[in-house]
Every structure is written in structure tokens, then in C-alpha cells.
Amino acid sequence: YKLKKTLTMKILKKILILIVAVIALALITALFVKKEYAVEREVVINKPKAEVFEYVIYLKNQDNFSVWNMKDPASIRTYSGKDGTVGFVYAWDSKMEDVGKGEQEITKITEGEKIEMELRFKEPFEANDSAYMITEAVSENQTKVKWGFKGVMPYPMNLMLLMMNMDEMLGKDLQDGLNNLKVLLEK
């Protein structure tokens, strides 16, 4: 019985050492993994730049083209401030896990050029990211719209960036949203 108990303890000790070593290796690896990510997509819309910018500056208009806003039409949406101006906050609260709860705030506007926003996700996870939309004239009646996100995954959560391709995960939804915007504005 003593021999069996001693053998069991040795095996458990080796398993515990192995688990600690794997965790330590993961934490050390996370020290060298990037923490930032950025995703950007673009589309050319056959409308003048001023007209396109005048539409995208209003966050409420994202309900008409953003894939994320369209996922749960029943989500509760609240607003504070004046849409299209710095400080306007668009908040959402959904029972759907992939929509969750959060808000975005207009933080800076470069008139006719760029709108910058801060995204504050609250559920199903907490995170703060920045987003932007840029309009560039391609010609008198064509506008390139760039929509992008930038974020940071803090240590040791940044280890997930080795397994998650943020460009693929977010990029498709960004591109689909831009394609929706193009169809909407070119009607």
C-alpha cells in the first residue's frame, strides 16, 4: 500500500510540475507576443466625398449598414449628445452574446475627412478599442471610404492573438458593412 501511495504521489508531483511548466512557458511567451492589432477595409462609393462624409458622420446611420448593428434589431439603443458631433455616445444592450453590451463615442472629427470613435465593450467581455472612418476623394463623384479598428490585448490575454486572426475575424464584417454602405448610398 505504501509503495502504491508513494508512486501515486510521484506521478501527481510530475503532473503538477508539468502543468506549472506549461503555464510558465505560456506566460513567458506572452511577454514576446504583440499586444496591438489593427484592421482596415475600404470601398469606393460612386458619390461625392461631401455627401458620403455627411452620411457616415452620424453614428445612428450605422444601423443602416453596419453588420454588427443589424445582428439584433431588438437590442436596446440609447443616445446622448448630438449625433455627428464630438461627445455623442451611441450605446447598445443586446441579449445576444455576439452583440453584447457597449457603447461608442465620437472622440474627434476632422471635417470632411475623418471621424474617430472610442468603442467601449462591456459584455460579453470588457475592452476599449478605437475605430475610424476616413473619406478620400477618388474623383469628383467617387469617394474611397476606409473603416478601421485598432485595439490592444493586455498581457497575458495577448497570447490569444497567436490563435485569433483579428484581421480575418473583424475584416469580413467591416467589408460587408462597407459594401452595405455602398449599396445604400448609390441608390
N, C-alpha and C positions, 0 to 999 in steps of 0.2 A: 504494500500500500504506500509506504514512504517513497519507494522508488518511482511509482506512478505519479505521486504528488510532486516530487522533485522534477520529474520530466515534464509534467504539465506546466509547472512554474517557469521552467527554462523556455518552453515553447511560447508561453504567453509573454515572457520578457522579450524574446526575439521579435515577436509580432508588434509589441509596443514600441520597441526601438525602430523597427521598420516604419511604422506609422509616423513616429516623430521625425524620422529622417525624410520621409516623403513631404511632410508639412514644411519642414525646414527648407528643403530644396525648392518647393513652390514659393515660399516667402523670399528666398534669395533670388530666384528667377524673376519675381515680380519687381525687384529693385531695378532690373535692367530692361523691363518692358515699357514701351511708350505709354504715356498716360492720356495723351490728347488724340482726338480723332476729328476729322473734317470730311464732310460730304457735300458735294455741289453738283447740281444738274442745271441744264439750260434748255431753252426752246426759243425759236424765232416766231414772233407773232406778227401777222400782217396788219398792223395798226400803228399809228404814230406813237412815238415814245411818251408824249404828254398824256395821251389817252390811256395808255397802259399803266403808267405810273399812278395816275389819278384813280385807277381801279384797285391796284394792289396795295396802296397806302392804307386802305380801310380793312382792318382785321376781320370785321364781320363778313366781308366778301369771301373770306376763305371758306365759309360754309358752302359756297357755290363751286369750289374747285379742289379744295384740299381733301385728299383721300382720308386723312385722319378725322377731319370734321364730319365727313359723310358716313363714317363707320357706325355711328349711333345717333340717328336723328332724334332719339328720345332723351339724349343727355341734357342735363340742366345747364344752361349757359347764362352767365351773368356778366355785366359790363360795368366798368367805372371809368369816368373821364369822358373825353370827347374823342370818338374814333377818328383816326387819321392824324392824331397829334401825339407828341411825346407825353408819356404818362398814362395813356389809355391802356386799360387792362381788360383782357378777354379771358374769362375763366370757364372751365368746363368740369362737369361732375357726371360720370357715367358709371352704370352698374356693370358694364362690360369691362373685363380685366384688361383687354388690349387697348382700351381707350383711357380708362382710369380717371384720375382727377389731377388737375393742374391749372396753370394759367400762363398767359404770355402777355408781355408788356412791351409797348413801343418805347425804346430807350433812346433812339436817335433817328433823325430824318435829315438826309442831305437832299434838299428839294429837287425833285425831278430825276434823281439819280439812285438813291438807296434808302431803304428803310431797315433799321436794325431792331431786333427784338430779343428779349430775355425770356426763355422758357423755364418755368419752374414746375417740374413734375412732382406730384405729392403721392400718388398711388398709381400703380401697384408698387412703385419704388420712388425714392427721392433722388432727384438730380436737377442740376441747373445747367442749361445749355444756352448757347446764343444762336440766333438764326438771323438771316438777312435775305432781302430780295433786292436785286440790282437791275436797273433798266438801262440798256445801252442802245442808242440809235444805230441800226444797220444801214438804213436809208430813210428817206422822208416818211415812208409808210411801212417800215419794218422795224421791230424792236426785239432785241435779244433780252430775255429775262433770265437771270441767274437766281436760283434759290438754293441756299446753303445752310448747313448746321455745323456748329463746332461745339465740342464738348470735352470734358475731362473725366476720366475714371480714376478716382483716388486709389493709392496703394492700400491694400493688396488686391482690390477689386479689378485693377488694371490687368491682372492676369487673364481675365475673361477676354480681353482684346486679342489674345492669341487664338481663341476659339471662335470668336464672333467677328464676322466681316461687316463692320458698320457701313461701309460703302455699299455693299450689296443689300443689307437689311433696310437701310433708310433710302438708298438711291432709287430703288424701284418706286417707292411711294412718292418721292419728290418728283420723279419724272412723270408719273401718272398724274399728279396734281398739276404740273406744268402743261401737260397735254390737255387736261380738262380746261385749264385757263385759256389755252389757245383756241379751243373749240368755242368756248363761251364768248370770248372777245371778238372772234372773227365772224360771228353770226350776223 
